[in-house]
């Protein structure tokens, strides 16, 4: 197949491209300058010219709690517009297969864990990333509507848990928890700091998967899209406390100081663990343990010289 991959310069996109050489498929990976997803005319023209057999939509404005709180307008508007443009243009130009990358932040803040795919839009969203979640819900529902009303089209959504790993962002203003903590603890070791602060009490639970595992799932899904559920969670099926993540990262990097909890800081949802029942039925499982993933990510951090 000829496959269009949006967001090829992002963390998920780069990891998919790394594994794409193991497939027989041809990947188109335009930059944002070559394909502006915010311009509906350009998107439609690109699809008409290239006629891909599948689109994998990974592009988006992403970031951690700080970034979401600082600019909710951009997170809502840009992500919604990109999703609508690429999905509707794919439909109108006859693209038969579409894999939409979404996020577990779509689930209601008060939903019972583990979070099953049926819980989307059954309750209030987490306020700290509501704009991003609304955009992802829109794309997810749009794919559902298309699949339900257009026989022969497979427009389906992958809902990953939190991710970390190769090509991550390590700037604390834009990064998610694990890369931010890797940089924080690395700097503490370099500066010989005796303590590190943790937002909140550290008891909130999170599920983080090594991003290369998600890329492996996408490669598996390409050849099995017809039997893939309409919406499918992709994760570990297990979670850890923030304190446990700090402990593992400290062990990998070699930090021996103490942790101090800052109870004035926001912590987001208390738990966000996906239900992996459909994932197991689909026949895929993650490969990378937490410690192995953190070690690989830290080596990548050192190798890429993010350490300004």
C-alpha positions as CSV (number, residue, x, y, z in Angstrom):
1,X,0.0,0.0,0.0
2,X,0.9,3.6,-0.4
3,X,0.5,5.1,3.1
4,X,0.4,8.8,4.0
5,X,1.8,9.5,7.5
6,X,0.9,12.9,9.0
7,X,3.1,14.2,11.8
8,X,6.1,12.4,10.5
9,X,8.4,14.8,12.3
10,X,6.8,14.2,15.7
11,X,7.7,11.6,18.3
12,X,5.1,9.0,17.2
13,X,5.6,9.7,13.5
14,X,9.4,9.3,13.7
15,X,9.1,6.0,15.5
16,X,6.6,4.7,13.0
17,X,9.1,5.6,10.2
18,X,11.9,3.8,12.0
19,X,9.8,0.6,11.9
20,X,8.3,1.2,8.4
21,X,11.4,-0.4,6.7
22,X,10.2,-3.7,8.1
23,X,7.0,-3.5,6.0
24,X,6.5,-3.8,2.3
25,X,4.5,-0.6,2.2
26,X,5.5,2.8,0.7
27,X,5.3,5.7,3.2
28,X,4.7,9.3,2.3
29,X,6.0,11.5,5.1
30,X,5.6,15.2,4.1
31,X,6.7,17.9,6.4
32,X,4.2,20.6,7.6
33,X,5.7,22.9,5.0
34,X,4.9,20.3,2.3
35,X,1.5,19.5,3.7
36,X,-0.2,22.2,5.8
37,X,-3.0,20.3,7.6
38,X,-4.6,23.6,8.7
39,X,-5.2,24.4,5.0
40,X,-8.1,22.3,3.8
41,X,-7.5,23.1,0.1
42,X,-3.9,22.0,0.3
43,X,-4.9,18.8,2.1
44,X,-7.5,17.9,-0.5
45,X,-5.1,18.7,-3.4
46,X,-2.3,16.5,-1.8
47,X,-4.6,13.5,-1.5
48,X,-6.0,13.9,-5.0
49,X,-2.5,13.9,-6.4
50,X,-1.0,11.1,-4.3
51,X,-4.0,8.8,-4.0
52,X,-2.9,6.9,-0.9
53,X,-4.4,3.6,0.1
54,X,-4.3,4.5,3.8
55,X,-3.8,7.6,6.0
56,X,-2.2,7.4,9.5
57,X,-2.9,10.7,11.3
58,X,-0.3,11.4,13.9
59,X,0.0,15.1,13.6
60,X,-1.0,17.4,16.4
61,X,-0.2,20.1,18.9
62,X,1.0,18.2,22.0
63,X,2.4,19.0,25.4
64,X,2.1,18.3,29.1
65,X,-0.1,20.0,31.8
66,X,1.8,23.3,31.7
67,X,1.5,23.7,27.9
68,X,-2.2,22.8,27.9
69,X,-3.0,25.3,30.7
70,X,-0.9,28.0,29.0
71,X,-2.6,27.8,25.5
72,X,-5.9,25.9,25.5
73,X,-7.1,27.8,22.4
74,X,-4.3,26.5,20.2
75,X,-4.7,22.9,21.6
76,X,-8.4,23.0,20.8
77,X,-8.5,24.9,17.5
78,X,-5.5,23.6,15.7
79,X,-6.0,19.9,16.6
80,X,-9.7,20.1,15.7
81,X,-9.0,21.7,12.4
82,X,-6.2,19.3,11.4
83,X,-8.4,16.3,12.3
84,X,-11.4,17.5,10.4
85,X,-9.4,18.6,7.3
86,X,-7.5,15.3,6.9
87,X,-10.5,13.0,7.7
88,X,-13.0,14.7,5.5
89,X,-10.6,15.2,2.6
90,X,-9.7,11.4,2.9
91,X,-13.4,10.6,2.7
92,X,-14.0,12.9,-0.3
93,X,-11.0,11.7,-2.3
94,X,-11.8,8.0,-1.7
95,X,-9.1,6.9,0.7
96,X,-10.4,3.5,1.9
97,X,-8.4,3.1,5.2
98,X,-7.7,5.6,7.9
99,X,-5.9,5.2,11.3
100,X,-6.6,8.1,13.6
101,X,-4.2,8.5,16.6
102,X,-6.1,9.8,19.6
103,X,-5.4,10.0,23.3
104,X,-6.7,8.5,26.6
105,X,-7.2,12.1,27.8
106,X,-10.6,11.8,26.0
107,X,-12.0,9.8,28.9
108,X,-14.0,11.5,31.6
109,X,-12.1,12.6,34.7
110,X,-14.4,10.7,37.0
111,X,-14.7,7.5,35.0
112,X,-14.0,4.2,36.7
113,X,-10.6,2.6,35.9
114,X,-9.7,0.7,33.8
115,X,-11.0,3.0,31.1
116,X,-13.0,1.1,28.4
117,X,-13.6,2.5,24.9
118,X,-17.3,2.8,25.6
119,X,-16.7,5.6,28.2
120,X,-16.0,8.3,25.7
121,X,-18.4,11.3,26.2
122,X,-20.0,9.8,29.3
123,X,-18.8,12.5,31.7
124,X,-16.9,15.7,32.4
125,X,-13.3,16.0,31.0
126,X,-10.2,16.8,33.0
127,X,-10.0,20.6,32.9
128,X,-6.2,20.8,32.6
129,X,-6.3,19.3,29.0
130,X,-9.9,19.8,28.1
131,X,-9.2,21.6,24.8
132,X,-6.9,18.8,23.5
133,X,-9.4,16.2,24.6
134,X,-12.3,17.9,22.8
135,X,-10.3,18.0,19.6
136,X,-9.5,14.3,19.9
137,X,-13.1,13.3,20.6
138,X,-14.2,15.2,17.5
139,X,-11.8,13.2,15.2
140,X,-12.7,10.0,16.9
141,X,-16.5,10.5,16.5
142,X,-16.0,11.6,12.9
143,X,-14.2,8.4,12.1
144,X,-17.1,6.4,13.8
145,X,-19.7,8.3,11.7
146,X,-17.8,7.6,8.5
147,X,-17.3,3.9,9.2
148,X,-21.0,3.5,10.2
149,X,-22.4,5.3,7.1
150,X,-19.9,4.3,4.4
151,X,-19.7,0.5,3.6
152,X,-16.2,-0.7,2.7
153,X,-14.4,2.2,4.5
154,X,-12.3,1.5,7.6
155,X,-11.8,4.8,9.5
156,X,-10.7,3.7,12.9
157,X,-9.1,5.2,16.1
158,X,-6.2,4.1,18.2
159,X,-6.3,5.4,21.8
160,X,-2.8,5.2,23.3
161,X,-2.0,5.7,26.9
162,X,0.7,8.2,27.8
163,X,3.9,7.8,25.8
164,X,7.6,8.5,26.2
165,X,10.8,7.5,24.4
166,X,12.8,8.2,21.3
167,X,12.5,11.7,19.9
168,X,10.6,12.9,23.0
169,X,10.5,16.6,24.1
170,X,12.6,17.2,27.2
171,X,11.9,20.9,27.7
172,X,9.8,21.1,30.9
173,X,7.5,23.7,29.4
174,X,6.4,21.4,26.6
175,X,7.2,17.9,27.8
176,X,5.2,15.1,29.4
177,X,6.1,13.7,32.8
178,X,8.7,11.1,32.1
179,X,11.0,13.2,29.8
180,X,10.6,16.2,32.1
181,X,11.6,14.0,35.1
182,X,14.5,12.6,33.2
183,X,15.9,16.1,32.5
184,X,15.1,17.2,36.0
185,X,16.9,14.3,37.6
186,X,19.8,14.4,35.2
187,X,20.3,18.1,36.0
188,X,20.1,17.4,39.7
189,X,22.9,14.8,39.4
190,X,25.1,17.2,37.3
191,X,24.5,20.1,39.8
192,X,24.9,17.8,42.8
193,X,21.5,18.7,44.2
194,X,20.4,17.0,47.4
195,X,16.6,17.1,46.6
196,X,14.0,17.2,43.9
197,X,10.5,18.4,44.0
198,X,7.5,16.4,42.9
199,X,4.2,18.0,42.0
200,X,1.4,17.0,44.4
201,X,1.7,14.0,46.7
202,X,3.0,11.7,44.0
203,X,0.2,9.2,44.5
204,X,-1.6,9.9,41.3
205,X,-1.3,6.9,39.0
206,X,-0.3,7.0,35.3
207,X,0.2,4.5,32.5
208,X,3.2,5.3,30.3
209,X,4.2,3.1,27.3
210,X,7.5,3.2,25.4
211,X,6.7,4.9,22.1
212,X,8.4,2.3,20.0
213,X,5.8,-0.2,21.2
214,X,3.1,2.1,19.9
215,X,4.9,2.2,16.5
216,X,5.0,-1.6,16.6
217,X,1.3,-1.7,17.2
218,X,0.6,0.7,14.3
219,X,2.7,-1.6,12.0
220,X,0.6,-4.5,13.2
221,X,-2.6,-2.6,12.7
222,X,-1.8,-1.6,9.1
223,X,-2.1,-5.3,8.0
224,X,-5.0,-6.1,10.3
225,X,-7.2,-2.9,10.0
226,X,-10.3,-4.8,8.9
227,X,-10.4,-6.9,12.1
228,X,-9.4,-4.0,14.4
229,X,-12.1,-2.6,16.6
230,X,-13.6,0.8,15.7
231,X,-11.9,2.3,18.8
232,X,-9.0,0.5,20.5
233,X,-7.0,1.3,23.6
234,X,-3.3,0.7,23.3
235,X,-1.2,0.5,26.5
236,X,0.2,-1.7,29.2
237,X,-3.0,-2.5,31.1
238,X,-1.1,-1.6,34.3
239,X,0.0,1.7,35.9
240,X,2.4,3.2,38.5
241,X,2.3,6.1,40.9
242,X,4.2,9.3,40.1
243,X,6.5,8.5,43.0
244,X,7.3,5.1,41.5
245,X,8.2,6.7,38.2
246,X,10.5,9.1,40.0
247,X,12.1,6.2,41.8
248,X,12.8,4.2,38.6
249,X,14.2,7.2,36.8
250,X,16.4,8.1,39.8
251,X,17.8,4.5,39.8
252,X,18.6,4.6,36.1
253,X,20.3,8.0,36.3
254,X,22.0,7.5,39.7
255,X,20.3,10.2,41.8
256,X,20.5,9.4,45.5
257,X,18.9,12.5,47.1
258,X,15.5,13.0,48.5
259,X,12.1,13.9,47.0
260,X,10.1,16.8,48.3
261,X,6.3,17.0,47.5
262,X,4.9,20.4,46.4
263,X,1.2,20.1,47.3
264,X,0.4,23.5,45.7
265,X,0.9,22.2,42.2
266,X,-1.8,20.6,39.9
267,X,-1.7,16.9,39.4
268,X,-4.5,16.2,36.9
269,X,-6.5,13.0,37.1
270,X,-5.9,10.7,40.1
271,X,-5.7,7.7,37.8
272,X,-5.8,7.0,34.1
273,X,-5.5,3.3,33.3
274,X,-6.8,1.9,30.0
275,X,-8.8,-1.3,29.7
276,X,-6.7,-3.5,27.4
277,X,-9.4,-6.2,26.8
278,X,-9.9,-5.4,23.1
279,X,-6.2,-5.0,22.6
280,X,-5.6,-8.5,23.9
281,X,-8.4,-9.9,21.7
282,X,-6.8,-8.1,18.7
283,X,-3.6,-10.1,19.3
284,X,-1.0,-7.5,20.3
285,X,1.0,-6.9,23.5
286,X,3.7,-4.3,24.4
287,X,7.3,-5.5,24.6
288,X,9.2,-2.9,26.7
289,X,9.4,-2.8,30.5
290,X,9.4,0.5,32.4
291,X,13.0,0.3,33.4
292,X,14.2,-0.8,30.0
293,X,12.2,2.0,28.4
294,X,13.5,4.6,30.8
295,X,17.1,3.4,30.1
296,X,16.6,3.6,26.4
297,X,15.1,7.0,26.6
298,X,17.9,8.4,28.9
299,X,20.5,7.0,26.5
300,X,18.7,8.8,23.6
301,X,18.6,12.0,25.7
302,X,22.4,11.9,26.2
303,X,23.1,10.9,22.6
304,X,20.9,13.7,21.1
305,X,22.5,16.3,23.3
306,X,19.3,17.9,24.6
307,X,21.4,19.0,27.5
308,X,22.0,22.7,26.7
